[in-house]
């Protein structure tokens, strides 16, 4: 594929690659200096989700093993 590119195009791609790598390094350094308390996957449940419903005893309808299809286990 590089044979199809002109010298100027290759130089531009190399310049862009360097910029992307430099920015990625800055992100990593920032994370090391300022680690996030929230790391990894997140799970969002909408406020109207049936998984938030409760029964007549105010117990969750979906609990215990019924959540295994919803929450990833480690």
C-alpha positions in Angstrom: 0.0 0.0 0.0 2.8 2.4 0.8 3.9 2.1 -2.9 0.6 3.8 -3.8 1.4 6.9 -1.7 3.5 9.8 -2.7 6.4 10.9 -0.6 4.4 13.8 0.8 1.5 11.5 1.7 3.8 9.2 3.6 5.4 12.1 5.4 1.9 13.4 6.4 0.9 10.0 7.6 4.1 9.7 9.7 3.5 13.1 11.1 -0.1 12.2 12.1 1.0 8.9 13.5 3.6 10.7 15.7 0.9 13.2 16.9 -1.5 10.4 17.8 1.2 8.4 19.7 2.3 11.5 21.6 -1.3 12.3 22.6 -1.8 8.7 23.7 1.3 9.0 25.9 0.0 12.2 27.4 -3.3 10.4 28.2 -1.4 7.5 29.9 0.8 9.9 31.9 -2.3 11.9 33.0 -4.0 8.7 34.1 -0.9 7.7 36.1 -0.8 11.1 37.8 -4.6 11.4 38.3 -6.0 7.9 38.4 -9.8 7.5 38.1 -11.9 6.0 40.8 -14.1 4.6 38.1 -12.1 2.1 36.0 -13.2 -0.7 33.8 -16.7 -1.4 32.5 -19.8 0.4 33.6 -23.4 -0.8 33.6 -26.2 1.6 33.0 -29.8 0.9 33.9 -32.5 3.3 32.8 -34.7 4.6 35.5 -37.7 2.9 33.9 -36.0 -0.4 33.7 -38.0 -3.5 34.9 -34.9 -4.5 36.7 -35.6 -1.8 39.2 -39.1 -3.0 39.9 -40.0 -4.4 43.3 -42.7 -6.8 44.6 -45.4 -6.2 47.2 -42.8 -6.6 50.0 -40.6 -4.0 48.4 -38.0 -6.7 47.5 -36.4 -6.4 44.0 -38.0 -8.6 41.4 -34.6 -9.4 39.9 -32.1 -10.5 42.5 -29.7 -13.3 43.1 -29.2 -15.6 40.2 -31.7 -13.7 38.1 -29.1 -10.9 37.8 -26.4 -13.3 36.3 -27.7 -12.5 32.8 -27.5 -8.7 33.5 -24.3 -8.2 35.4 -21.0 -9.6 34.2 -19.4 -11.8 36.8 -15.6 -11.7 37.2 
